[in-house]
Amino acid sequence: MSLFDYFSRKKNNTASIAKERLQVIVAHERRQNKQPDYLAALQKDIMEVIKKYVDIDIDNIEVQLDNHGNFSVLELNVTLPDKLPAAKAGNSR
Amino acid sequence: MAKIIVVTSGKGGVGKTTTSSAISTGLALRGHKTAVIDFDIGLRNLDLIMNCERRVVYDFVNVINGDATLKQALIKDKRCENLFILPASQTRDKDALTKEGVEKVLNELKEMDFEYIICDSPAGIEHGAFMALYFADEAVVVANPEVSSVRDSDRILGILQSKSRKAEQGENVVEHLLITRYDPARVARGEMLGVADVEEILATKLLGVIPECQSVLKASNQGVPVIHDNESKAGKAYADAVARLTGEQVEHRFLTPEHKSLFQRLFRRSA
């Protein structure tokens, strides 16, 4: 390690950035992979129903299943378009 | 009873074939009758790393299809008494490996009194990689201290836990983490993920750390598994890893940078 490296090393800790990024993405992907297969189909059906009433995009709906010991929470997050002033985001459990 | 060990990683180019050749050779050198199977159908390379590319007559797919017997296809290693290589086929037919066919070959190897069967997985999470890991009792997950490799390793660990035969039977595949191309000096400078970081993210027991070492390329150039180079760091680190795989307690080595003189520190030549 040269003298220059010694003084600049604090600023250049890219390994800790890598670690943080990995922890976030790995946790996210593990959660996704643990979800049952029917979740994608469920998401599609729910979207069809909502689409009957409001014009939404598939990217604006998020379905998530969290396991908390002996019970699971199915979370639906639908972002409605801005055109509707009354409801920006609905969150139903 | 034969133990089936898959060497896998998800990402390509991290050292699966190098590791498969080193581990299988290491086990054979310790007196265990070992077979190593190349599952990379279409892109076989284990034969080249183990210097038997000109002795390949029949391959894995020939045996599955009944065009050759297993005994005809197995290549006896020239350096190691107890080591046999089953090369991959060069066919482009990706579905040449069937679950039934692979199982038949593995069962036949067990009947031939092999103690260890090492399955060298192709990269990716497609059919070939799935076939390599499906029957595994244990898995060596090879990772480089680098973001894409670690992420892919996590995917493979997830697949081992959910899609392998052991998982289907409600059991666990024993997982081992092998970190390769490790550069302790860069870790010390905060430029590379450290062993503890990778271990923590993947939550898998560490089998070994293979330092970045010139001996690995030298070994592959000559077709001599690097574990034979017992002067080199990589060779020593692989030997330690094999010992741990057989249940021995061996201290990890080469985790800290080599000591450099003050002169070297101040006037390091730029690469």
Interface residues (C-beta under 8 A of the other chain):
Chain A: M1 S2 L3 D5 R9 N12 N13 T14 A15 S16 A18 K19 R21 L22 Q23 I25 V26 E29 R30 N33
Chain B: E146 V147 V150 R151 D154 R155 G158 S162 A185 V187 A188 R189 G190 E191 M192 L193 G194 D197 I201 L202 K260 R265 L266 F267 R268
